[in-house]
Amino acid sequence: MRTFRGGLLIGLAVAVLVAALAITYEFYDTRTLKRTVRRGEVLCGVNKGLPGFSIPDDKGNWTGFDVDFCRAVAAAVFDDPGKARFVPLDASERFKELQSRKVDILSRNSTWSMSRELDYDLYFPAVAYYDGEGFMVPRSRGKETSLDLADSKVCVQSGTTTLLNLADYFRANNMKYELVKFDKLEDVVKAYDTGKCDTLTADVSQLYALRLNMAKPGDHMILPDMISKEPLAPVVRQRDDDWMMIVKWTLYAMINAEELGVTSENIDDALKSKKPEVMRLVGTEGNYGEQLGLTKDWAVRIIRRVGNYGEMYERNIGEKSQLKIPRGMNQLWNAGGVQYAPPMR
């Protein structure tokens, strides 16, 4: 009897230990890079369809600013941007799906905030796009600034930082408004386009993209004001430092490349450069790639396959795109903007 009881207690202790180890693994798994390499592709969580940022064509081919950043990560790891696979996610599910490891990275117009890092146990490595919340209205309303929007009927998507910003702004300016919210972005846009509300609020970059989907895009204007800070950043899980460093420095390599004038067109010339900053970028000096767990030419792979930050911006959302969003704050720090990367040294 004692032997039986002793065995039962040992069995229970083992079960508790296994459960504890499972919980520890769940929260402290730091093997994203190893799993990604073993799988042979990077799983990227993206917006289901936002022109200029992430959108599939009728054959399932994805394009956009956020899409290209994922391809840059895949180029750094595999020397092949085609090794990025895109998983479309709603705003309401994006962070939970990253937590559950359905994707390796979110590259999906997500605002970096303190509560999101703490509540979801996630990390935003670096700002890919500086944005702010704004408003789109029909031109026929004759509005000039957001302070003219008292008593408006405002359409907004649930599960975003937009809701709180909207409430704060109208309360701070002692203005009343009627809230019309939907879980899905397509429902928000449809409600605005069909006149169920007279104002649409979202990040300004998103408004530029959404305007393209209106029945008559030219009938709508984006007001000049920004009412919030919306630093949009890729997102990874916490306590996975190797992977976080790769994602962070992929973006910084692209920004530094633009600052140094290194592009996809002159990358071969850059490999012959004797400028110390360029040599460290392309891997002919230093061992920064190996320290990341990658190859010496990791940044060359990114620039050759995807381009520098400016190239990625212009072809997707800048002057070479349909959106034609001015660089504004996303211009480099030495050209009037705030986009800035730590030096590679």
C-alpha positions as CSV (number, residue, x, y, z in Angstrom):
1,M,0.0,0.0,0.0
2,R,2.8,2.4,0.9
3,T,4.6,1.5,-2.3
4,F,1.5,2.3,-4.2
5,R,1.0,5.6,-2.5
6,G,4.6,6.5,-2.9
7,G,4.4,5.7,-6.6
8,L,1.3,7.8,-6.9
9,L,3.0,10.8,-5.2
10,I,6.0,10.5,-7.5
11,G,3.7,10.3,-10.5
12,L,1.9,13.4,-9.4
13,A,5.1,15.2,-8.8
14,V,6.3,14.3,-12.3
15,A,3.1,15.5,-13.8
16,V,3.4,18.8,-12.0
17,L,7.0,19.2,-13.2
18,V,6.1,18.5,-16.8
19,A,3.3,21.0,-16.6
20,A,5.6,23.6,-15.1
21,L,8.2,23.0,-17.9
22,A,5.5,23.3,-20.5
23,I,4.4,26.7,-19.1
24,T,8.1,27.8,-18.9
25,Y,8.5,26.8,-22.5
26,E,5.4,28.7,-23.5
27,F,6.7,31.9,-22.0
28,Y,10.5,31.5,-22.5
29,D,10.8,29.8,-25.9
30,T,13.7,31.6,-27.6
31,R,14.1,29.5,-30.7
32,T,12.2,31.5,-33.4
33,L,15.3,31.8,-35.6
34,K,16.0,28.0,-35.3
35,R,12.4,27.2,-36.1
36,T,12.4,29.6,-39.0
37,V,15.5,28.1,-40.5
38,R,14.3,24.6,-40.0
39,R,10.9,25.5,-41.6
40,G,12.6,27.3,-44.5
41,E,10.5,30.4,-44.4
42,V,9.5,33.4,-42.3
43,L,5.8,33.6,-41.4
44,C,4.7,37.2,-41.5
45,G,1.4,38.5,-40.1
46,V,0.1,41.3,-42.3
47,N,-3.0,43.3,-42.9
48,K,-5.7,41.5,-44.9
49,G,-5.7,44.2,-47.6
50,L,-4.3,47.7,-47.2
51,P,-3.1,49.3,-50.5
52,G,0.5,50.4,-50.3
53,F,1.2,48.4,-47.2
54,S,0.0,44.9,-47.7
55,I,-2.4,43.6,-50.3
56,P,-2.7,40.5,-52.4
57,D,-3.6,40.5,-56.1
58,D,-6.0,38.1,-57.7
59,K,-3.3,35.5,-57.9
60,G,-2.3,35.8,-54.3
61,N,0.9,37.8,-54.8
62,W,1.4,40.2,-52.0
63,T,2.9,43.7,-52.3
64,G,3.4,46.7,-50.0
65,F,5.6,48.5,-47.6
66,D,5.0,46.0,-44.7
67,V,5.3,43.1,-47.1
68,D,8.6,44.3,-48.4
69,F,9.9,44.6,-44.8
70,C,9.1,40.9,-44.2
71,R,10.9,40.0,-47.5
72,A,13.9,42.0,-46.2
73,V,14.0,39.8,-43.1
74,A,13.7,36.7,-45.3
75,A,16.5,38.0,-47.5
76,A,18.7,38.5,-44.4
77,V,18.1,35.0,-43.2
78,F,17.8,33.0,-46.4
79,D,19.2,35.3,-49.1
80,D,15.8,34.8,-50.7
81,P,12.9,37.3,-50.2
82,G,10.6,34.6,-51.6
83,K,11.0,32.7,-48.4
84,A,8.5,35.1,-46.7
85,R,5.0,33.6,-46.3
86,F,2.1,36.0,-45.5
87,V,-0.6,35.3,-43.0
88,P,-3.5,37.9,-43.2
89,L,-4.7,38.9,-39.7
90,D,-7.5,41.1,-38.4
91,A,-6.6,43.9,-35.9
92,S,-8.5,42.0,-33.2
93,E,-6.5,38.8,-33.6
94,R,-3.0,40.0,-34.6
95,F,-1.3,40.1,-31.2
96,K,-2.8,36.8,-29.9
97,E,-1.7,35.0,-33.1
98,L,1.8,36.3,-32.6
99,Q,1.8,35.1,-29.0
100,S,0.6,31.6,-30.1
101,R,3.4,31.4,-32.6
102,K,1.1,31.3,-35.7
103,V,3.5,33.9,-37.1
104,D,7.1,34.8,-36.5
105,I,6.7,38.6,-36.9
106,L,3.9,41.1,-37.3
107,S,4.5,43.6,-40.1
108,R,1.1,45.1,-40.0
109,N,0.5,48.8,-39.3
110,S,0.6,48.3,-35.5
111,T,1.2,51.2,-33.1
112,W,3.9,50.8,-30.6
113,S,2.5,51.6,-27.1
114,M,3.5,50.7,-23.6
115,S,0.3,48.8,-22.8
116,R,0.8,46.6,-25.8
117,E,4.3,45.6,-24.8
118,L,3.2,44.9,-21.2
119,D,-0.2,43.4,-21.8
120,Y,0.7,41.1,-24.6
121,D,4.3,40.3,-23.6
122,L,5.5,41.5,-27.0
123,Y,8.3,43.7,-28.2
124,F,8.4,46.5,-30.9
125,P,12.0,46.5,-32.1
126,A,12.1,49.8,-34.1
127,V,9.8,52.3,-35.8
128,A,9.3,51.5,-39.5
129,Y,6.8,54.3,-40.1
130,Y,6.0,57.5,-38.1
131,D,2.3,58.1,-38.4
132,G,-0.6,59.8,-36.6
133,E,-4.4,59.6,-36.5
134,G,-6.3,61.8,-38.8
135,F,-9.7,62.3,-40.4
136,M,-11.1,61.9,-43.9
137,V,-14.3,63.7,-44.9
138,P,-16.3,64.3,-48.0
139,R,-15.1,67.5,-49.7
140,S,-18.7,68.6,-49.9
141,R,-18.8,69.1,-46.1
142,G,-16.4,72.0,-46.5
143,K,-14.3,71.2,-43.4
144,E,-10.8,72.5,-43.1
145,T,-9.4,71.2,-39.9
146,S,-10.3,68.6,-37.3
147,L,-11.6,71.3,-35.0
148,D,-14.5,71.8,-37.4
149,L,-15.8,68.2,-36.7
150,A,-18.1,68.9,-33.8
151,D,-21.3,66.8,-34.0
152,S,-19.8,64.6,-36.6
153,K,-20.8,60.9,-37.0
154,V,-17.4,59.2,-37.0
155,C,-16.7,55.7,-38.3
156,V,-13.9,53.8,-36.6
157,Q,-12.5,50.2,-36.3
158,S,-12.7,48.4,-33.0
159,G,-9.6,46.9,-31.4
160,T,-7.3,49.8,-32.4
161,T,-5.7,52.7,-30.6
162,T,-7.9,54.9,-32.8
163,L,-10.8,54.6,-30.4
164,L,-9.1,56.1,-27.4
165,N,-7.4,58.8,-29.4
166,L,-10.7,59.8,-30.8
167,A,-12.4,60.0,-27.4
168,D,-9.5,62.0,-25.9
169,Y,-9.4,64.5,-28.8
170,F,-13.1,65.3,-28.8
171,R,-13.2,65.5,-25.0
172,A,-10.1,67.7,-24.8
173,N,-11.7,70.1,-27.3
174,N,-15.2,70.0,-25.7
175,M,-16.8,68.7,-28.9
176,K,-19.6,66.1,-29.2
177,Y,-19.6,63.3,-31.8
178,E,-21.5,60.1,-32.5
179,L,-19.4,56.9,-32.6
180,V,-20.1,54.3,-35.3
181,K,-17.7,51.3,-34.8
182,F,-17.1,48.0,-36.6
183,D,-14.8,45.1,-35.9
184,K,-13.8,44.7,-39.6
185,L,-12.0,47.5,-41.5
186,E,-14.0,46.7,-44.7
187,D,-17.2,47.4,-42.8
188,V,-15.9,50.7,-41.5
189,V,-15.0,51.8,-45.1
190,K,-18.3,50.6,-46.5
191,A,-20.3,52.5,-43.8
192,Y,-18.4,55.7,-44.6
193,D,-18.6,55.3,-48.4
194,T,-22.4,54.7,-48.2
195,G,-23.0,57.7,-46.0
196,K,-23.8,55.9,-42.7
197,C,-21.2,58.3,-41.1
198,D,-19.7,61.6,-42.4
199,T,-16.2,61.2,-41.0
200,L,-13.7,58.3,-41.1
201,T,-10.8,58.2,-38.7
202,A,-7.6,56.1,-38.9
203,D,-3.9,56.5,-39.2
204,V,-3.2,59.1,-41.9
205,S,-1.2,56.5,-44.0
206,Q,-4.2,54.2,-43.8
207,L,-6.6,57.0,-44.9
208,Y,-4.5,57.5,-48.0
209,A,-4.8,53.8,-48.8
210,L,-8.5,53.6,-48.0
211,R,-9.3,56.6,-50.2
212,L,-8.2,54.6,-53.2
213,N,-11.1,52.1,-52.5
214,M,-13.8,54.7,-52.4
215,A,-16.4,54.8,-55.2
216,K,-15.2,58.3,-56.0
217,P,-11.8,58.9,-54.4
218,G,-11.6,62.5,-55.6
219,D,-14.7,63.4,-53.6
220,H,-12.9,62.9,-50.3
221,M,-10.2,64.8,-48.5
222,I,-7.8,64.0,-45.7
223,L,-7.6,66.9,-43.2
224,P,-4.1,68.2,-42.5
225,D,-4.2,67.6,-38.7
226,M,-2.7,64.7,-36.8
227,I,-4.2,64.2,-33.4
228,S,-1.9,61.5,-32.0
229,K,1.5,59.8,-32.2
230,E,1.3,56.5,-34.0
231,P,4.8,54.9,-34.3
232,L,4.2,51.9,-36.5
233,A,6.6,49.1,-35.9
234,P,7.1,45.4,-36.6
235,V,6.3,43.2,-33.6
236,V,8.0,40.1,-32.1
237,R,7.6,38.1,-28.9
238,Q,9.6,39.1,-25.8
239,R,12.4,36.9,-24.4
240,D,13.5,36.0,-27.9
241,D,16.5,38.3,-28.2
242,D,18.2,36.6,-31.2
243,W,15.2,37.0,-33.4
244,M,14.4,40.5,-32.1
245,M,17.9,41.7,-33.0
246,I,17.6,40.4,-36.6
247,V,14.3,42.1,-37.1
248,K,15.5,45.4,-35.5
249,W,18.8,45.5,-37.4
250,T,17.2,44.6,-40.7
251,L,15.3,47.8,-40.5
252,Y,18.3,49.8,-39.3
253,A,20.4,48.4,-42.1
254,M,17.9,49.6,-44.7
255,I,17.8,53.1,-43.1
256,N,21.6,53.3,-42.8
257,A,21.9,52.2,-46.4
258,E,19.8,55.1,-47.6
259,E,21.7,57.5,-45.5
260,L,25.0,56.2,-47.0
261,G,23.6,56.3,-50.5
262,V,23.8,52.5,-50.9
263,T,21.0,51.2,-53.1
264,S,20.0,48.0,-54.9
265,E,21.4,49.5,-58.1
266,N,24.9,50.3,-56.7
267,I,25.4,47.6,-54.2
268,D,28.2,46.0,-56.2
269,D,30.1,49.2,-56.1
270,A,29.5,49.5,-52.4
271,L,31.2,46.2,-51.9
272,K,34.4,47.8,-53.3
273,S,34.1,50.9,-51.1
274,K,36.8,51.9,-48.7
275,K,34.6,54.1,-46.6
276,P,34.5,52.6,-43.1
277,E,30.7,53.0,-42.6
278,V,30.0,51.4,-45.9
279,M,32.4,48.6,-45.3
280,R,30.8,47.8,-42.0
281,L,27.4,47.8,-43.7
282,V,28.3,45.5,-46.5
283,G,30.4,43.2,-44.3
284,T,33.9,43.8,-45.7
285,E,34.9,45.0,-42.3
286,G,33.8,43.6,-38.9
287,N,31.8,40.5,-38.0
288,Y,28.3,42.1,-37.3
289,G,26.5,39.5,-39.4
290,E,28.0,36.6,-37.5
291,Q,27.1,38.2,-34.2
292,L,23.5,38.2,-35.4
293,G,23.7,34.5,-36.3
294,L,23.7,35.4,-40.0
295,T,26.3,35.6,-42.7
296,K,28.9,38.4,-43.2
297,D,26.9,39.8,-46.2
298,W,23.5,39.8,-44.5
299,A,22.9,43.5,-45.2
300,V,24.0,43.1,-48.8
301,R,21.4,40.4,-49.2
302,I,18.7,42.8,-47.9
303,I,19.7,45.7,-50.1
304,R,20.3,43.7,-53.3
305,R,17.0,41.8,-53.0
306,V,14.7,44.5,-51.5
307,G,16.5,47.8,-51.5
308,N,17.2,50.5,-48.9
309,Y,14.5,52.2,-46.8
310,G,13.9,55.0,-49.3
311,E,13.5,52.5,-52.2
312,M,11.0,50.5,-50.2
313,Y,9.1,53.7,-49.3
314,E,8.9,55.3,-52.7
315,R,7.8,52.3,-54.7
316,N,5.0,51.3,-52.3
317,I,3.6,54.5,-50.7
318,G,5.7,57.4,-52.0
319,E,5.9,59.3,-55.3
320,K,6.3,56.2,-57.4
321,S,3.1,54.7,-56.0
322,Q,-0.6,55.4,-56.3
323,L,-0.7,56.7,-52.8
324,K,2.0,59.4,-53.2
325,I,2.3,60.0,-49.4
326,P,4.9,62.7,-48.8
327,R,7.9,61.4,-46.8
328,G,7.3,64.0,-44.1
329,M,8.5,62.7,-40.7
330,N,9.7,59.6,-42.4
331,Q,12.4,61.5,-44.3
332,L,15.9,60.8,-43.0
333,W,17.0,62.9,-40.0
334,N,19.5,64.8,-42.2
335,A,16.9,65.7,-44.7
336,G,14.3,67.2,-42.4
337,G,12.6,64.1,-41.0
338,V,13.0,62.0,-37.9
339,Q,13.9,58.6,-39.4
340,Y,17.2,57.7,-37.8
341,A,19.1,54.5,-37.2
342,P,21.9,53.8,-34.7
343,P,25.3,53.4,-36.4
344,M,26.8,50.1,-37.2
345,R,30.1,50.1,-35.4
